[in-house]
Amino acid sequence: MIKCIRRVQFCAGHRVWKHENKCAHLHGHNYVALLHATAPQLDSLGRVVDFSYLKEAIGGWIESNWDHGFILHESDLEALDAVQKVSGQRLYLMKVNPTAENMAAHLLHDIAPRELEGTDVQVVKVELWETENCYAEASL
């Protein structure tokens, strides 16, 4: 299997609802997502896909929905109330806690297939780095 990997960086705030430690507070990260993509065969130029296509498709979704916004659990009413008091604040609600694990899985299972629909390209793994020392990985 041949894969190409696109790095996408973004900044976002979140809070891990009901966390037992400091991640229970609103805070932010400089995230790095590594998108591992494959296709049944290489294109006529010898690529899985042009790297810029992954940046535009999935990176564009991230920029429009997560970058410089807050990602919260839809039931986290306390954080929702605080964030919604900021006029124009970008907010993305998840049905699950916005942990690095859940965010990586969301990109892999929900966002990538939708954004790459109509192509032979498939994202098979997402690594989501929350800090320089910590990341989560979701794979097909």
Residue pairs with C-beta under 8 A, 6 or more apart in sequence:
1 38
2 38
2 42
2 48
3 36
3 37
3 38
3 48
3 124
3 125
4 36
4 37
4 38
4 47
4 48
4 49
4 51
4 54
5 34
5 35
5 36
5 37
6 34
6 35
6 37
6 51
6 54
6 55
6 58
6 59
7 32
7 33
7 34
7 35
8 32
8 33
8 34
8 35
8 54
8 55
8 58
8 59
8 62
9 30
9 31
9 32
9 33
10 30
10 31
10 33
10 62
10 63
10 66
10 67
10 68
11 28
11 29
11 30
11 31
11 67
11 68
12 28
12 29
12 31
12 66
12 67
12 68
12 69
12 70
12 71
13 26
13 27
13 28
13 29
13 69
13 70
13 71
13 83
14 26
14 27
14 28
14 29
14 70
14 71
14 72
14 98
15 23
15 24
15 25
15 26
15 27
15 72
15 76
15 79
15 98
16 23
16 24
16 97
16 98
16 99
17 24
17 72
17 73
17 75
17 76
17 79
17 97
18 24
18 97
26 70
26 79
26 82
26 83
29 130
29 131
31 66
31 128
31 129
31 130
32 128
32 129
32 135
33 58
33 62
33 104
33 107
33 126
33 127
33 128
33 129
34 125
34 126
34 127
34 128
34 129
35 54
35 58
35 107
35 112
35 123
35 126
36 123
36 124
36 125
36 126
36 127
37 48
37 49
37 54
37 121
37 122
37 123
37 124
38 48
38 121
38 122
38 124
39 48
39 49
39 119
39 120
39 121
39 122
40 120
41 120
42 48
43 49
48 121
49 119
49 121
53 121
54 121
57 115
57 116
58 107
58 111
58 112
58 115
58 116
58 123
60 115
61 111
61 115
62 107
65 90
65 92
66 92
67 90
68 90
69 89
69 90
69 91
69 92
70 79
70 83
70 89
70 90
70 91
70 92
71 92
71 94
71 98
71 103
72 79
72 80
72 83
72 91
72 92
72 93
72 94
72 98
73 79
73 93
73 94
73 95
73 96
73 97
73 98
74 93
74 94
74 95
80 91
80 93
83 89
83 91
84 91
94 102
94 103
94 106
96 102
99 136
100 128
100 129
100 130
100 134
100 135
100 136
101 136
101 138
103 128
103 136
104 126
104 127
104 128
104 136
104 137
104 138
105 126
105 138
107 123
107 126
107 128
107 138
108 123
108 125
108 126
108 138
108 139
108 140
109 138
112 122
112 123
112 126
113 122
113 123
116 122
116 123
122 140
124 139
124 140
125 137
125 138
125 139
125 140
126 137
126 138
126 139
127 135
127 136
127 137
128 135
128 136
128 137
128 138
129 135
130 136
